[in-house]
C-alpha cells in the first residue's frame, strides 16, 4: 500500500502530511518533487513518486480518513490532496483537511532528518546573549498580485500587523537585549527595519538585522532553515514560516487570526500570541 501527496514550490507541507499518514498507518511513502527538494535529504532517502509509477501500474485513490480495506492493498497509491497550512484558508477555499500531530517526538525527528539539506548551508545564527526574534514578512517580492493580497490577506498582512506583533513581543521581555532578524521576499528589507525602529521604546536595546540585497528567489533554503535558530517568531499565515512553527518549539509565536477589508484596505483585527510557558520563563532567566 503506497501513498503520495501533491504539492508545489518550497511548500514542504504536502509531503510532510503524506509522511504522517505513512508513519501512522505503516505504509510506504512516495514523495512528489517540489522546488528545492533535490537539495534535501529526502530526495536521496525516499522513493520518488514518478519512479514508483514507472515500475508498477497502481490504482490512484484519493486519501480519505484511512486505508482501503481490501485483499490487495499494495495495488493502491493514496494521493493526499494539497491544503494550506492556515486553517482559515483551508475552510474558506473548501479544501479537504486532516490533522497531524506535530508534537509527536518520533515523527518530528523523522521529518527533521528528511527535510535537512544535503549540504551545509550558510545559516543565520543570532547572538547567544540576546532574546532572538525571527520576523517573516511576506511582502510578495513583486510576484504576488493585488488580487492575491485581497483574497489571502493573512498570508500577506499589512505592516501594522508586524508593528503590533513586535510591540507585544518587546513587552514580554522588559530590560532584555533583543536581536530581530527580518526574513522577507521584499527587494528592500531595510525599509521594514526603519519602520520597526520607530516603535522601539528609548530604554530598550534592539539590534535589527536583515539581508542588504534580496529577492524572492535568493537564499530561500538558507532563510528557511535559519528560522529554526531563533527564540521567538512573528509570522504571517504563510507555509514558509508555518512549517518551522510546527516543527520547532518557540517561546513565543505571533500570527494573524482574523481580518476585515473595507475599500480594499486590510486590517488584521485579531492576532494569536502563543507562549510556551517553560521556554518563556527559561529565556527570562537566562538572557
KAQUI-V417385 format. One record per residue. N is the residue number from 1. PSI is psi in degrees with one decimal (none if undefined). Layout:
n=N psi=PSI
n=N psi=PSI
This chain:
n=1 psi=123.8
n=2 psi=165.1
n=3 psi=141.5
n=4 psi=170.0
n=5 psi=145.0
n=6 psi=149.9
n=7 psi=-177.6
n=8 psi=167.0
n=9 psi=-152.8
n=10 psi=2.1
n=11 psi=99.2
n=12 psi=-21.2
n=13 psi=-45.0
n=14 psi=-48.1
n=15 psi=-33.0
n=16 psi=-37.7
n=17 psi=-40.2
n=18 psi=-39.1
n=19 psi=-34.0
n=20 psi=-43.6
n=21 psi=-41.1
n=22 psi=-44.3
n=23 psi=-44.2
n=24 psi=-41.0
n=25 psi=2.4
n=26 psi=51.2
n=27 psi=148.8
n=28 psi=155.4
n=29 psi=130.8
n=30 psi=131.2
n=31 psi=144.2
n=32 psi=127.5
n=33 psi=148.8
n=34 psi=172.1
n=35 psi=130.3
n=36 psi=-2.6
n=37 psi=-26.1
n=38 psi=-13.0
n=39 psi=0.5
n=40 psi=160.5
n=41 psi=-36.3
n=42 psi=-25.9
n=43 psi=-29.8
n=44 psi=-32.7
n=45 psi=-31.6
n=46 psi=156.1
n=47 psi=127.9
n=48 psi=141.1
n=49 psi=-45.1
n=50 psi=-33.4
n=51 psi=-39.7
n=52 psi=-40.0
n=53 psi=-22.5
n=54 psi=-27.5
n=55 psi=-23.8
n=56 psi=145.3
n=57 psi=83.0
n=58 psi=154.1
n=59 psi=123.1
n=60 psi=125.6
n=61 psi=128.1
n=62 psi=139.0
n=63 psi=129.3
n=64 psi=97.9
n=65 psi=-51.4
n=66 psi=162.0
n=67 psi=151.6
n=68 psi=134.7
n=69 psi=102.1
n=70 psi=173.5
n=71 psi=-21.8
n=72 psi=69.1
n=73 psi=-23.4
n=74 psi=5.0
n=75 psi=-4.0
n=76 psi=144.7
n=77 psi=118.9
n=78 psi=125.5
n=79 psi=113.7
n=80 psi=113.8
n=81 psi=151.1
n=82 psi=142.1
n=83 psi=148.8
n=84 psi=160.3
n=85 psi=-27.3
n=86 psi=120.3
n=87 psi=-34.3
n=88 psi=-46.1
n=89 psi=-37.6
n=90 psi=-49.5
n=91 psi=-40.6
n=92 psi=-40.1
n=93 psi=-4.8
n=94 psi=26.6
n=95 psi=148.7
n=96 psi=144.7
n=97 psi=144.0
n=98 psi=157.9
n=99 psi=149.3
n=100 psi=137.1
n=101 psi=89.0
n=102 psi=-11.8
n=103 psi=-6.3
n=104 psi=110.5
n=105 psi=-40.8
n=106 psi=-45.3
n=107 psi=-42.5
n=108 psi=-41.8
n=109 psi=-40.4
n=110 psi=-47.1
n=111 psi=-45.6
n=112 psi=-34.0
n=113 psi=-37.6
n=114 psi=-38.6
n=115 psi=2.7
n=116 psi=146.0
n=117 psi=146.3
n=118 psi=-35.1
n=119 psi=151.5
n=120 psi=138.6
n=121 psi=156.6
n=122 psi=92.8
n=123 psi=164.6
n=124 psi=120.4
n=125 psi=108.3
n=126 psi=166.3
n=127 psi=153.3
n=128 psi=-14.4
n=129 psi=14.2
n=130 psi=160.7
n=131 psi=121.6
n=132 psi=120.9
n=133 psi=123.1
n=134 psi=127.2
n=135 psi=113.7
n=136 psi=111.9
n=137 psi=107.1
n=138 psi=105.4
n=139 psi=-22.3
n=140 psi=-27.5
n=141 psi=20.2
n=142 psi=-2.5
n=143 psi=-42.0
n=144 psi=132.3
n=145 psi=171.6
n=146 psi=-35.6
n=147 psi=-42.0
n=148 psi=-41.3
n=149 psi=-40.8
n=150 psi=-29.0
n=151 psi=-34.2
n=152 psi=65.7
n=153 psi=-25.4
n=154 psi=-12.6
n=155 psi=-31.3
n=156 psi=67.2
n=157 psi=156.7
n=158 psi=169.9
n=159 psi=-35.9
n=160 psi=-28.7
n=161 psi=-43.8
n=162 psi=-37.7
n=163 psi=-44.4
n=164 psi=-43.2
n=165 psi=-43.2
n=166 psi=-37.6
n=167 psi=-41.4
n=168 psi=-39.4
n=169 psi=-41.8
n=170 psi=-39.1
n=171 psi=-23.4
n=172 psi=-17.1
n=173 psi=62.6
n=174 psi=138.0
n=175 psi=12.0
n=176 psi=136.4
n=177 psi=138.9
n=178 psi=137.9
n=179 psi=126.2
n=180 psi=118.9
n=181 psi=133.0
n=182 psi=115.2
n=183 psi=121.1
n=184 psi=158.9
n=185 psi=0.9
n=186 psi=150.7
n=187 psi=-22.9
n=188 psi=76.9
n=189 psi=-29.3
n=190 psi=-23.1
n=191 psi=-35.3
n=192 psi=-38.2
n=193 psi=-43.0
n=194 psi=-38.5
n=195 psi=-42.6
n=196 psi=-35.2
n=197 psi=-30.0
n=198 psi=-17.2
n=199 psi=2.7
n=200 psi=122.8
n=201 psi=149.0
n=202 psi=-24.7
n=203 psi=7.7
n=204 psi=132.6
n=205 psi=113.1
n=206 psi=127.4
n=207 psi=115.2
n=208 psi=137.7
n=209 psi=152.2
n=210 psi=169.3
n=211 psi=139.5
n=212 psi=-30.4
n=213 psi=141.1
n=214 psi=159.2
n=215 psi=173.3
n=216 psi=-20.7
n=217 psi=21.2
n=218 psi=141.0
n=219 psi=36.1
n=220 psi=-53.4
n=221 psi=-38.3
n=222 psi=-44.0
n=223 psi=-41.4
n=224 psi=-50.1
n=225 psi=-23.8
n=226 psi=-27.8
n=227 psi=-28.1
n=228 psi=-9.4
n=229 psi=6.3
n=230 psi=160.5
n=231 psi=-37.7
n=232 psi=154.5
n=233 psi=127.8
n=234 psi=118.7
n=235 psi=153.7
n=236 psi=-175.6
n=237 psi=60.4
n=238 psi=132.8
n=239 psi=-26.1
n=240 psi=-40.2
n=241 psi=-13.8
n=242 psi=-41.6
n=243 psi=-49.9
n=244 psi=-36.4
n=245 psi=-19.3
n=246 psi=-33.5
n=247 psi=-11.5
n=248 psi=140.8
n=249 psi=108.4
n=250 psi=150.6
n=251 psi=-36.5
n=252 psi=135.6
n=253 psi=125.5
n=254 psi=127.7
n=255 psi=156.7
n=256 psi=146.1
n=257 psi=-20.4
n=258 psi=158.4
n=259 psi=163.2
n=260 psi=149.7
n=261 psi=123.6
n=262 psi=120.5
n=263 psi=42.6
n=264 psi=14.6
n=265 psi=121.1
n=266 psi=132.9
n=267 psi=124.1
n=268 psi=104.9
n=269 psi=-3.3
n=270 psi=132.5
n=271 psi=163.0
n=272 psi=127.5
n=273 psi=97.6
n=274 psi=123.3
n=275 psi=124.9
n=276 psi=105.7
n=277 psi=-41.8
n=278 psi=-49.1
n=279 psi=-36.1
n=280 psi=-47.7
n=281 psi=-34.1
n=282 psi=-41.3
n=283 psi=-43.7
n=284 psi=-33.5
n=285 psi=-31.6
n=286 psi=-34.3
n=287 psi=none
